[in-house]
Amino acid sequence: IIAELKRLKPDQTLCIQSGKPVYIAQTYPEAPRVIIANSNLVPSHANKKTFGQLDLMGLTMEGRMTAGSWSYTGPQGILQSTYETLNACGRRHFKSSTLAGRWIFTAGLGYMGEAQPLAGTMNEACVLVAEVNAEEAQQQVDDGYLNWVTDSLDQALEWIGRGVREKKPISVCVVENAATVAKELLKKNCIPDIVTDQTPAHNLMEYIPEGKSYKWNLWYREKDPEEYLELSKATILKHARALKALQKKGAVVFDYGNQLREQAEHYGLPMRKKDGTFVYPGFTEKYIRPLFCEGVGPFRWTVLSGLKKDLLTIDKALVNAFPKKKALKRWIEKSQHQVSILGLPTRVCWLGYKERAQMGLIINQLVRSGKLTAPIA
């Protein structure tokens, strides 16, 4: 791709398909220099088998959206979308742009789930997260995404309770199985304001059964895969049953895209209302889709100069352009201090349809006036 870009003339356009250069078309100077299409399969072939075959042949790829379109913002992307999801949840259920004085229970600190504690505290909530891998939890502390780790649920709840009372956001990981913690919360009648989950429930071989240590489960998964699957199924049923019970106790519960509801239903647990919908909603239908219907969505940019001062210049202009957006201002201020820069400086935020166009014109003017030292992608 780099070699083709170096040879590209001002009146040509390079087509990239699933990460590979396909052809160069004769166009004109005002046309895009690059057009990209990723992982496009017609519906009749859009299945795991076909995708897997094409992937092995090097004809498709997983990084379909931001990474595949050269606009990957590192961990900031999932962090910001989690921030927006939790903020939308707060506005929907608590009529507030902040979650101060509220607490969240969730689980899983994998590549996607690791954003939850920091996104929660950025929304000024207290967050209790269950994670079976102690090393992973400590890594999140070292990276600044998590405040505390403990193997005592009582200690974790004490810290969470203090944070809620004082309205001081804090994130705590208890090294324990998600299903076990959920059941203990019910026994203690300790009901969170918000409950969700990002354990790998979609993959039974990655999901960790309760009752044994994390390392023991990794060993047993290799020793007896079939029995391991049965243990995973049993724990998923307990996990989903506990989340349903927390909902009945008053918690706002939503699915975060890991198919916990579907897995539990598949293995015999009733997960539907009489009207056929799930007993607790998915995050997309409940919080994200309404924003999309309003024209609100992600807007991201990359500072081609590589200078942090240019990023901060745009941050300032963004906040000044939309002074009434409290959640946006909070996101920008906190991300400046809590989000690391990987590669070229980038920023992502959510704006309305007309707001994105407005901000684009503001950035153009900043480049034109010389306040930014290089163009912005």
C-alpha positions, 0 to 999 in steps of 0.5 A: 500500500505504501509503495502504491501511495508513493507512486500515486499521481494527483489525478489518480485514485487508489482502491483498497479492498480488505487491506490490499491495493486492488487497482489505480483508477484515472480520476481527477484532482478533486476526487478522493486519493483513496477509496476503501471497502472492507469485508463486503459479503452479499447476504447469502454468503455472509456467514462464518464459514465463508468469511473464514475461507476468505480470511485464510486466502487473504481476501477479507479481514476482521478490522472492518471499520475504523482500523480498516478505514485508516482511522483507528484511534486505539483504545480511545474508540471503545472507551468513548463509545462506552462513555456515550453508552453510559451517559445515554443510560444516565440521561434515559433512566436518571434524567441526568448528564452525570452518574455521580452518586450512582454505581455500576456492576459489570464484568470482564476486562478483556480488550473491549471490556477494559474500557468500562471502569474508566468510562464509568468514572469519566461519567462520575459513577462508581464502578464494580467490575468482576474479573477472573484474571488477577494479572489483567486487572492489575494491568488495568491499574497500571494503565490508569483505567482502574483504581483498585483491585481486591479479592474481597467483595466486602472490601470492594463494596465498602470502597464503592459505598464510600464513593457513592455517598461522597459522590466521588467516582471510583473503580474497583475490580474484585477478582472473582467470577461474574456469576458468583459476584452477581449472586452474592450481590443478591444475597446481600441485597446490594443492588447496583443502579446499572448492571451490564456485562462484557465477559466473552459469553459469545464463546463458551471456550473463552468464558470462564466457569465459576468454582475454580481458579482462572489458571485451573480453568485454562488447564482444564479447558485443554484437558477436557474441552467437552466437560469444560463447555458443560461447565461454561453453560452451567455458569452462563445460566447462573449468570443470566439468572442473577442479572434477571433477578437484579433487574427485578430488584430495580437495577437498570440492566442491559446487554453489552453485545456479548450474547449472554442473553442468547446463550442463556436462552439457547440452553433453556433459561427463559429470556423473553417477555410475552411480546417476544422481546428480551427481558432486558434490552441490548445497548444498541436498541436502548441507547445507541439507536435513538442517538443515531436516529437523531443524527448523533454519531462518532466524529474523529480526526487525526493530527497529521503534524503529530503535535499534541498542541494541535490536538489541544487547539482543536479540543479547545475550539470544540468545547467553545463551539458547543458550550451547552454540551456538558458531557462533551466538555467532560469527555474532552477534559478527562481524555486529555489527561487519562487517554494515552496517545498511540501513534499520531494524536487523535480524538473522537467524540459524538456530535449531531449531524449538523454539528459534525459539519460545523466542526469540520468547517471550524477545523478547516479555518484553523488550518487556513489561519495557521493556528494548526501546523498541518492538515487534519485527517 
